[in-house]
Amino acid sequence: MEVMNTTMKGWRQESGANSLGDVHSSVRVPANSGFFKTLMAYAGPGLMVAVGYMDPGNWATDIAGGARFGYRLLSVVLISNLFAILLQHLALKLGIATGRDLAQACRDHFSRPVAVGLWLLAEIAIAATDLAEVIGSAIALNLLFGLPLTVGILITALDVLLLLYLQNKGFRVLERIVASLIFLILVCFGYELLVSKPAVSDILGGLIPSQEIVTNPGMLYIAIGILGATVMPHNLYLHSSIVQTRNFSRDDAGRQKAIKFATIDSTVSLFLAFFINAAILILAAAAFHFSGNQNVADITDAHRLLDPILGVKLAGILFAVALLASGQNSTLTGTLAGQIVMEGFLNLRLKPWIRRLITRLVAIVPALAVAIIYGEKGTSDLLVLSQVILSLQLSFAVVPLVSFTSDKLKMGRFANPAWMKTVSWVVAVIIIGLNAYLLWDTIL
């Protein structure tokens, strides 16, 4: 493994292969090309990361927030997205500058017990993410084809075979499939916004934070859920690894250029994710909150009520199509994140199908049990709970990331400047504070 002369001095080096070694440096970056052509070469990882910011877990919290509180939680979606843009920039910078993904960096820096503890927390976060994907895809199959939730949950286990097939086609193929599904989601929600006719002035007002978000316990609970659903812990591990699939020059000038273009890719992609998240909340507010259906808090009820409330035929169908596309997209990126976390923290490399089977079983068993015992209501509550779990895990990924990227001994000239270090720690403290409040409130 190639090691930097200056920026790796702060690591306790352990032997280990490159992150995602089978696709490391596999995507060609043209030399001496124009801005647009170079940007296209770097485009892709940002979209794969953006998938995590529009997965089925986001739908549950956004629908609940829009139906109960109108447009007032739009500011939370925006702030969460700005947090995400900053944190994903730090993640890609760590991967490009050091050649280590976040999981590997934690293994190099911390003692074995601490690293194992962080690995377990990361696995819990991935299991919660996968749980949202399983439930979301099962609900989408139920809405589109009338399949029972239990059957839909079992069908999601079969995507292991699809994923293995796609992985053999190359990393660029995965990126194109993800991009196509995101485009499909954008088209679906573009239509939903057109037919729901939300008030633009109210939307703009919702983008301004209000004190009520903190003082209203119900609003604060959903706000923290939105934060957990938007800023995904596994995405920080994922992004720090997949940016290394580009075959850029591994010197300071090459790394500087790679960070620049990867940041543009990430920022643009996350604004697309913001549009989709905002669109879900706006749709819920326009269709339900202002029509007296403020108790709509799950995906199934939202789908059932869309057509009669909006007075159109396609709204419910496109809603379910977008949900299915979201669930399948999240499956692809969640699997990669699981592989990165296990390899990075433990230096343990399993065959992809074994890794995927383990991850999927961890998600399927509780989802299936809840679907059988409690039905649709139980799975919807479990979907929201999965996002709260993600929010609680977030601090354990954010703090090491901010710490590593602020350390000049580890990052060299690519360490965070003073202003970015300050902003990053403020964001980390806000996340920790909100999660501490949520934990305290839940216990009491």
VOSE-945117 format. One record per residue: z negated, x, y negated of N, C-alpha, C, O in turn. Coordinates in pm, whole numbers, plus 50000, padded with zeros to 5 digits. Example, Ala and Ser with C-alpha at 12.3 -4.5 7.8 and 13.67 -1.06 7.14 Angstrom:
<sites>
492205131950569492205123050450492205132050330491545142450332;492925128550225492865136750106492135129049997491965134149886;
</sites>
This chain:
<sites>
500005008550120500005000050000500005008849876499255018549866;500885005149780500965012849658499745010249573499334998649559;499155020549517497945019149437498185024649298498795035249284;497745017849196497925022349059497075034749032495995036249088;497585043448945496865055648913495715053148817494685059948825;495875043448726494875041648622494045029148642492825029448625;494685018048677493965005448672493165002448797492404992848799;493315010348902492585007349025491325015849041490685015249146;490975023848941489825032748954488515025148971487565030349030;488455012848919487225005248926487004998049056485944991949074;487964998349148487824991249275487215000149382487455012249385;486444994349469486045001249591487144998249691487184987349748;488025007549714489215004949793488905003149942488155010850002;489494992849999489464990650143490884990150193491804986450120;491064993850317492404993350373492834978850388492014970150418;494104976350369494604962750383496024962050335496434969550247;496784952950392498184951450356498314944050223497324939050169;499534943450173499794935850052499504921150074499584916150186;499174914249966498974899949973500264892950011501324895849955;500194883550110501384877050163502454887450194503564887150141;502094896650281502934908450306504354905250349505264913150321;504584893750416505924890750463506884887050350508104887750368;506344883150233507224879850121506934888349998507494885749891;506084898250010505744906949897506994914149845507724920349923;507224913149714508394919649648509724915349709510684922949709;509774903049761510994898549830512004891849737513154890049774;511574888249616512464881449522512984891549421512214897549346;514294893349419514914903549333514834899749185515074888249147;514484909449103514484907848958515594916748903515524929048916;516634910948840517754919048792517324928648682516544925148594;517844940748688517504950948587518434949548467519604946248480;517864952048349518654952348224519464939548202520604940048156;518874928248234519524915248214518954908648088517934913048035;519624898048042519174890847925517904883147950517424882248063;517344877347842516064870347849516124858747949515244857548034;517144850347938517184838348021517334841848169516664835848253;518204851348201518424855048340517164861148401516824858748517;516474869148321515224875148369514164864448389513424864848487;514074854848296513104844048309513364835848435512414831948503;514624833348466514964825848586514504833148713514134826848812;514544846448708514104854248824512594852948845512104853048958;511874851548734510414850348744509964835848760508814833348797;510854826248731510484812148740510274808148886511034812148974;509254800348909508974795549045507494795249077506974784649111;506794806649068505354806449096504584796749006503634790349051;505004795548881504334786248789504424771848837503444764348830;505614768048887505784754448938504944752249064504384741449083;504854762349148504044760949270502564759349235501844752049302;502124766149131500754764649085500554750949020499514744649037;501564746448943501464733648873501294722048970500734711648934;501774723749094501624713349196500164709449213499834697649228;499284719349212497864716649229497254708549116496174702849130;497964708049003497454700648887498014686448881497754679148785;498774682548983499284668748987499194663049128499974654349166;498224668049206498104663549345497414649849351496924645149248;497364643349467496794629849476495374628549423494974617749378;494594639249427493244638549373493244635749224492384628549174;494214641349152494334638449009494604623648984494124617848887;495394617649073495764603649054494534594649052494414585848967;493604597149145492414588649155491574589449027491164579148974;491324601548979490494603048859491224598148734490604592048647;492534600548724493304596048607493404580848603493284574848496;493614574548719493694559848724492344553748684492294544448604;491274559148742489944553948709489644555748560489114546648496;489984567348506489734570048364490534561048272490004555748175;491834559148302492674550848219492314536148226492294529348123;492034531148347491704517048364490374513448297490264502848235;489374522148308488054518948254487934521748105487284514148032;488554532648060488294537147923489544538247836489494544147729;490664532747881491884533147801492384547347784492454555047880;492734550647659493324563847632492264574247594492614585647564;490974570447596489934579147540489734592247617489224601947561;490134592547745489954604947822491214613747824491264623747895;492214609847744493404618547733493034632247681493634642347720;492044632747591491634645747537491084654747646491254666947641;490424648847746489894656747858491034662547940490964674047983;492084654547962493254659448035493884671147959494264681148020;493994669747826494584680447745493734693047747494244703947768;492424691547726491524703247725491524710047862491554722347870;491494702047969491544707748103492824715648124492814726248188;493924710548071495194717448085495204730648009495754740548056;494594730747891494504743247813493624753347886493924765247889;492524748547945491704757348029492554763248142492494775248171;493354754648204494174758948317495184769548276495384779448347;495824767648160496814777348112496164791048094496744801148133;494974791348036494264804048017493904810348151494164822148173;493304802548240492814808148366493964812648456493854822748525;495074805148455496214809348537496864821948479497404830148554;496814823448348497294835948288496454847748337496994858248370;495144845948341494274856648390494554859648537494544871248578;494814849248615495074851148758496364858948781496394868248861;497434855248710498704862248730498604876548678499214885748733;497834878448571497674891948516496914900948613497254912648629;495894895348677495154903048778496084907548891496064919148931;496904898248942497794901549053498834911849017499094921049095;499444910348898500514919448858499954933148820500524943448858;498844933348746498314946048695497684954648802497754966848796;497054948448902496304956249001496944956349139496614964749222;497874946949164498444945949298497494939749399497724940449519;496414933649349495434927049436495344912449396495304909349277;495304903449494495044889549458493534887949437492764897149465;493124876249389491714874249353490804875649475489694880949463;491244870949590490424872049711490244886649750489134890849783;491324894449748491224908649779490334915849678489534924449714;490474912149551489674918449446488184915849469487354924849449;487844903649510486444900549540485944908649659484814913549658;486784910049761486384917749879486174932449843485254938849893;487034937749754486894951649713485644954049629485014964549638;485294944049547484244946149447482844942749499481894950149474;482714931649570481394926849608480974932149745481794937049822;479674930849773479164934349905479714924550008480204913749972;479634928250134480164919850240479534905850241480274896050250;478204904450232477604890950233478074882350116478344870450134;478184888249997478644880649880480084876349900480444864849872;480924885549948482334882349970482484871050073483324862150056;481694871550178481754860950280481304847550220481894837050249;480254847950136479804835750071480884829849981481094817749981;481554838349904482634833649818483794828249901484454818649862;484044834550016485114829650105484774815550155485644806750157;483524813350195483134800150244483294789550135483754778450163;482924792950013483084783549902484554780749875484934769349846;485384791249884486834789349865487404780449974488274772149947;486924782050097487404773750206486994759050187487744749950221;485794756850134485354743250104486264736950000486644725250011;486624744749898487524739749794488894736249852489484726149816;489394744749941490714742150001490644729950092491574722050097;489524728550165489354716750250489324703950166489894693850205;488654704550050488614692849960490014689749907490394678149896;490774700349875492144698449829493004692149939493754682749914;492864697450059493654692350171493264677950204494104669950246;491994674850186491524661150208492244651550113492654640650153;492384655749987493094647449890494564645849929495134635049913;495164656549980496574655850021496744646250138497674638150140;495864647250236495934638750355495794624050316496614615650355;494764621050238494514607150199495644601950110496124590750129;496074610150013497144605949924498444603049998499094592949972;498824611850090500054609750167499934597550257500894589950272;498754595650318498544583950405498624571050325499204561250371;498034570950205498104559050120499554556250080499994544750079;500314566850047501724565250009502534559350124503364550550102;502304564150246503014558650364502634544150387503464536050428;501374540950361500924527050375501594518050272502014506950304;501704522950148502294514850041503804513050061504344502350031;504474523450111505924522950125506374515850252507334508250251;505664518450361506134513650492505144504650563505424499950673;503984502150504503004493450565502254499550682501624492450760;502324512850696501614519450806500104518950782499664521150669;499314516250885497854516850869497424530750824498074540750857;496334531350749495874544350698495594554150811495884566050799;495034549250921494734558251033496004564451089496024576351122;497084556551099498364561951148498934571951048499434582451086;498854568450918499364577550816498644590750815499264601250798;497314590450833496524602750837496964611450955497074623650942;497204605251071497644612951189499044618651168499324629751214;499924611151101501284616151076501254628650990502084637651006;500304629250897500244641050808499984653850886500284664750837;499434652651006499204664751088500524671151128500574683151156;501594663251133502884668351178503594677051075504584683651106;503084677050950503764685250849503584700150876504204708550810;502724703550975502614717551018503974722751061504364733851026;504704714751139506004718951190507004720751076507784730251076;506994711450980507904712450866507624724950785508544731950744;506354727650763505984739250683506404752250750506914761350684;506194753250880506594765250952508094767550942508554778850925;508864756850951510314757950939510704762950800511564771750788;510084757550697510424761450560510014775950531510724783050460;508884780250585508424793950560509404804250612509524815150557;510104800750720511084810150777512364811150695513184819950720;512544802250598513764802150517513664810850392514644812350319;512494816450366512334825050249511534818350139511474806050131;510934826450053510024821449951510774813449845510244803549794;511994817549811512774810349710513084796049755513154786949673;513264794149886513534780649938512324771649913512464760149871;511134776849941509914769249913509824765449765509484754149731;510134775149678510054772549535511034761549493510694753149410;512244761649549513244751549512512824737649561513024727749491;512244737049680511784724049731510674718549642510664706749608;509744727149605508654723049517509214718149383508784707749333;510174725449326510764721649198511464708149208511384699949116;512154705749319512874693049338511904681349344512154670849285;510794683149416509804672349427509104669749294508784658349262;508864680349216508294678449083509254670648994508824661748920;510544673849001511554666448924511544651648963511654642948877;511404648849092511344635049139510124627749080510244616249037;508984634449077507774628449019507974625748870507554615348819;508604635248800508864633548657509754621348631509484613548539;510804619648711511694608248695510934595148718511094585548642;510124594748823509374582648854508454578748739508394567048700;507734588448685506784585048579507464583048445506934576148358;508624589048426509404585948307509744571248303509654564748198;510124565848418510434551548428509174543048406509224532948335;508054547248467506824539548453506394538448307505944527948263;506544549348232506144548948092507074540048010506634533247917;508354540148044509314531647972508964516847988508994509247891;508634512748110508384498448134506974494248093506744482448067;506014503648088504654499948049504474498947898503544492447851;505364505447822505394504647675504024507247611503484498547543;503464519047633502164522047573502264523647422503334526947369;501144521347352501104523047207500984537747172499984544247204;502024543147106502064557447076500894561546987500304572147008;500544553346888499444556746798498124557846873497304566646845;497914548846970496684549447050496664561847139495604567847161;497824565647191497914577747273497534589947191496754598447237;498074591047071497764602346984496274602646949495674613346942;495684590746929494254590146902493424594547021492364600547004;493914591647142493204595647264493184610547287492354615547362;494094617747223494144632347239493064639347157492864651447171;492374631847071491294637446989489964634947061489624623447087;489194645447092487934643647166486934635047087486894635546964;486144627247160485114619147096483754622247159483664626647274;482694619847081481334622547128480954613747245480114617547326;481584602047255481264592547361481504598347500480834594347596;482444607747511482744613647642481504620347700481304620347822;480664626047614479454632847658478284623247669477454624647759;478194613447580477034604647576477114593047676476084587447714;478334589447719478504578547815478504584347956479454591347993;477474581648037477394587948170478594584948259479094593848328;479074572448258480234569048341481464576448298482244580948382;481664577748167482814584948116482704599948146483694606448178;481494605248134481284619448160481554622748307482134633148338;481124613948397481354616148540482844617148571483284626148642;483624607748517485074608148540485694620048470486624626148522;485174623648351485694635148278485524647948359486434656248365;484354649548422484124661448505485034660948628485544671248673;485234648848682486184647448793487584651448753488294657848831;488004647648631489324651748581489404666848568490414672848602;488324672848518488294687448507488424693948644489184703548660;487694688748742487774694248877489124692048940489604700449016;489754680648908491074677648964492164685548896493214688048956;491944689548771492984696448695492924711448717493914717548757;491764717548692491634732048711491194734448855490034732648889;492144738448939491904739349083491484753449124492204762949093;490344755149192489914768549232490934775949318491184787849296;491534769049415492454775949505493714780749433494374789949480;494034774549318495214778849243495044792749184496034800049166;493824796549153493574809849097493854820549204494414831049173;493454817849327493774827049437495284827049463495884837649482;495864815249464497294813849493498144821349392499024829049430;497884819249264498744825049160498684840249157499694846949138;497464845549177497324860149174498074866849287498344878849282;498434859149389499174864649503500684862549489501444872049506;501114850349460502544847349466503334853849352504554855149363;502664857949243503404865349140503854879049192504764885249136;503224883549299503604896449357504834895549446505284905549501;505394883449461506644881949538507834887349461508894889549518;507674889649329508774894949248508844910149264507834917149264;510074915149277510294929449298510474936549164511534941949134;509404936549083509444943248953508994957748968508404961449069;509274965848867508894979948869507384981148861506764975548770;506784988348953505324989548958504825001048870504045009348915;505285001348745504725010348645504245001848528504434989648528;503625008148427503035000248320504054991748246503784980148214;505234997348220506264989748148506734977948233506924966948180;506924980148363507354969448452506304958448463506634946648465;505034962448469503964952648478503844944548349503624932448353;503984951348236503924944348108505014933648098504764922448054;506204937148140507324927748138507074916248236507354904648205;506564919448354506294909048454505234899348405505364887248424;504174904348341503124895748287503694886348181503344874548177;504564891648095505164883547989505954871748047505734860248007;506854874548140507714863948193506954854548287507234842648292;505994859948362505194851448449504324841948368504084830648410;503854846448252503044837848165503894826548107503424815148098;505124829548067506024819048017506264808748127506184796648104;506564813448247506794804648362505574795848387505704783748407;504404801748385503164794348414502874784048306502534772548337;503004787948178502664779048067503584766948062503114755748046;504884769248075505844758048074505574748648190505594736448174;505324754248308505084746148427503814737648412503794726048454;502774743348353501524735948338501644725048232500914715048239;502534726748134502764715748041503494704248109503294692648073;504344707248206504934696648287503844689148364503864676948373;502904696748419501784690548491500954681948396500484671148434;500764686648272500024678648174500734665448147500094654948137;502054665848135502804653648110502584643548224502384631648199;502614648348348502454639348462501034633848468500844621848489;500034642448449498644637648450498394627648338497764617248358;498904630948219498744621948106499464608748132498974598148096;500644609548196501424597548225500674588148319500724575948303;499984593848418499204585548512498094578248438497884566248458;497364585648352496274579448277496804569148177496234558348163;497904572548110498494563248012498974550648082498784539548032;499614552248198500084540648274498914531648313498994519448300;497824537748361496644529948400496044522648280495614511248292;496014529448165495464523248044496334511747998495844500747972;497654514147988498574503947937498654491948031498704480447985;498664494548162498864483648258497574476348290497594464148310;496444483348297495214477348348494134475348242493564464448231;493854485748164492734484948070492944473647968492024466047940;494134472847914494394463047809494864449547863495214440647786;494864447947996495224435048055494024428548124494164418448194;492854434648104491644428948162491364433248304490474427648369;492094443248356491874448148492491204461848488491704471548544;490074462448422489414475348399488694480748522488254492248522;488564472648625487884477248746488814483748846488384487848954;490094484848812491034491848901490634506548904490664513448801;490284511249021489794525049030490394532649147490024544049173;491334526249218491934533549329493454531449330493974522449264;494124539849406495584540349407496174527449465497184522649414;495564522049569496104510049633496114498149538497114491049528;495004495949468494954484949371495954486949259496594477549213;496084499349214497044502349107498454498749150499204492549075;498824502649271500164499649322500384484549334501454479549299;499374477449383499504463049405499684455249274500384445149270;499044460049168499044452649043500174456548947500464449248853;500804468048971501794472948874502934463148853503244459548740;503574458848962504744450048948504424436948877505124433448782;503384429448919503104416848850502674418548705503024410348620;501914429148675501444431048537502584435448446502714430548334;503414444848494504504449948412505734441048418506614442048332;505804432248517506924422948526508224429348571509304424648535;508144439948650509344446648702509184448548853508084447148907;510294451748920510284452749066510064466949117509494468849225;510514476949040510524490649092509254498549062509044509249120;508404493648974507244501548930506364505649048505984517349058;506044496249136505184499449249505824508849348505174517849400;507124506949374507834515449470507904529849418507594539249492;508304531549292508414545049237507044551749227506934563949242;506014543849202504654549149201504304555149337503754566149344;504624547949445504334552749581505214564649618504744573949684;506484564549576507384575849603506844588549537506814599249599;506424587349412505864598849341504604603849409504364615949417;503774594649459502554598449529502864606149657502214616149686;503854601649732504244608649855504794622549824504454632249892;505624623549720506164636649679505034645949637505054657849668;504054640449566502904648449522502104653649641501724665349644;501864645049739501104649149857501794659849937501154669349983;503114658549955503864668450033503954681749959503884692450021;504124681249829504144693549750502824701049762502794713149780;501744693549752500424699749759500154705849896499414715649908;500764699950000500614705550134501174719650141500564728550200;502334721750080502974734950083502104745450016501834756050072;501654742449894500904752449819499484754049873498924765049869;498894743249923497554744349980497514753250103496544760450125;498574752550182498644761150301498724775850263498044784250322;499554778950164499664792750117498324797750064497914809050091;497634789249988496324793149933495344796150045494584805750037;495354787850150494464790250263494734803550330493814810750366;496014806750346496394819550406495934831250319495414841150370;496124829950187495744840650094494244842850094493784854250095;493474832150094492014833050091491474839650217490614848350209;491964835450333491464841150458491844855850472491014864050510;493094859150441493534873050450492834881650347492444893050375;492674876350226492114884250118490634887150135490214898650119;489844877050167488394878950179488004886050308487104894450308;488664882650417488244887550548489164898150606488844904350707;490324900250540491354909050596491714904650738492014912750825;491654891250758491934885250888493254877750880493434869150794;494174881150968495514875350962495784867051087495894872151198;495874853851063496184844651172497644840551163498254841451057;498194836151275499524830551271499514818051183498544810351187;500574815851104500574804551008500254791151072499554783051012;500764788651193500544775451253499084773551292498564762351288;498414784651330496994783551365496174780751239495294772151238;496484788351133495774786351006495964772050955495004765650913;497184767250960497474753850910496784743150994496284733250941;496764745251125496134735551214494634734551186494084723551183;493984745951166492554745951136492284738551005491414729950999;493044741950901492854735650771493074720550778492314712750720;494134716550848494464702350854493424694550933493094683250897;492904700351042491894693451121490614691251040489964680851051;490254701350959489064700150875489204688350779488214681650748;490424685850732490654674750639490824661550713490344651150666;491514661750828491844649450898490614642650957490484630450950;489704650451015488554644551084487724635650991487484624051025;487264640650874486484631550787487324620050731486824608950717;488584622750698489444612150643489654601050746489614589250713;489874605050870490104595350977488834587151003488894575051021;487694594051005486434587151030486134576850921485734565650950;486344580850795486084571650683487074560050685486684548650659;488354562850716489364552250722489024541850829489204529850808;488534546550944488204537451053486964529051021486924517051048;485944535550962484674528850939484694520250812484224508850812;485244525950702485134519250573486474513750519486474505850425;487584517950576488874512650532489344518650400488964529850364;490174511050328490814516050206489794519950100489944530350035;488774511850081487774514849978487084528150004486854536049912;486764530650130486104543250165486974555250139486494565350088;488264554450174489154565850151489364568350003489484579949961;489394557749922489544559549777488314566549719488454575449635;487114562449763485904569149716485864583749762485424592549688;486334586249883486374599849935487334608449854487094620349835;488424602449807489404609649725488774614249594488964625749554;488024605449528487354609149403486274619649430486124629049353;485524617949541484484627649575485064641449598484444651449561;486264642349658486884655349683487124662749553487034675049549;487424655449444487664661849316486364666749252486354676949184;485274659549274483984664049225483564676849298483004685949238;483834677449429483544689549507484334701349452483794712349437;485604699049420486424709649363485844714649232485824726649206;485374705449150484784709249022483564718149043483354727748969;482734714849144481544722849171481884736749221481134746149195;483004738249291483394751249344484064760149240484174772249259;484504754149130485354761249035484684773548974485324783948957;483394772448943482694783548879482744796248962482814807248907;482724794849095482664806549183483994813949192484054825049244;485054807949141486334815049130486544819948987487114830648966;486094812048890486344815348749485564827748705486114836548639;484284828348741483444839448694483954853048744484084862148662;484264854948873484844867848914486164870848845486434882248808;487004860548827488304862648762488144867648620488784877448582;487304861148542487094865348403486454879248399486824887648316;485514881648489484834894748493485814906048525485814916348458;486644904048627487594914548667488624917348558488894928948526;489184906948500490264908848402489734913848268490524918048183;488424913448248487824918748125487374933148141486944939248043;487454938548261486954951948293488074962348277489034962348353;487934971048177488974981148152489084991148267490164996448293;487974993548336488015002948448488894997448561489535005148633;488924984448574489734978248679491164975348632492114977048708;491304971048508492594966248458493314976348370494504974648342;492624986948324493274996548237493734990048108492994982448047;494944992848067495474987647940495724972647945495964966447841;495654966748064495904952448077494624944048073494664931948094;493494950448045492234943148034492304933247918493024935447821;491544922447929491544912247824491134918247690490124925347684;491874915547582491394919547450490134912047415489774902447483;489454916247310488144910747275488194895547256487314888447305;489214890547186489284876047159489474868047288488884857447305;490314873347378490554866247504489324866947593489024857347665;488634878147589487404879347668486374868947621485724862447702;486244867447489485294857747434485674843447473484834835847521;486944840047452487404826547486487234823747635486814812847674;487554833647719487464831847864486024829247907485774820647992;485084836747849483684834547888483154821347834482314815047898;483634816947718483254803847665483724792847761482974783647792;484964794047807485504784347903484684784448032484354773948087;484354796548080483554797648202482184791048185481714784148275;481554793148070480234787348044480334772048037479454765148088;481374766847974481564752247967481704746448107481094736248139;482524753048190482714748248327481404748448404481074738848474;480654759448392479374760648462478404749948412477704743648492;478354747948280477444738148222477744723848269476834716448306;479014720148267479404706748311479084704648459478604694048499;479354714948539479074713748682477574713048711477134705948801;476784720548634475334719948649474824706048615473954700748684;475364700148508474964686548471475324676648581474534667948617;476544678148634476994669048741476084670048862475714659848921;475734682248900474854684349016473474678248992472914671649079;472934680448873471614675048837471634659948837470704653548888;472684654148780472804639648773472944633548911472384622948940;473704640348997473904635449134472614635749214472314626349288;471824646549200470564647849272469574637249228468874631249311;469504634849098468554624949043469014610649072468334601149034;
</sites>
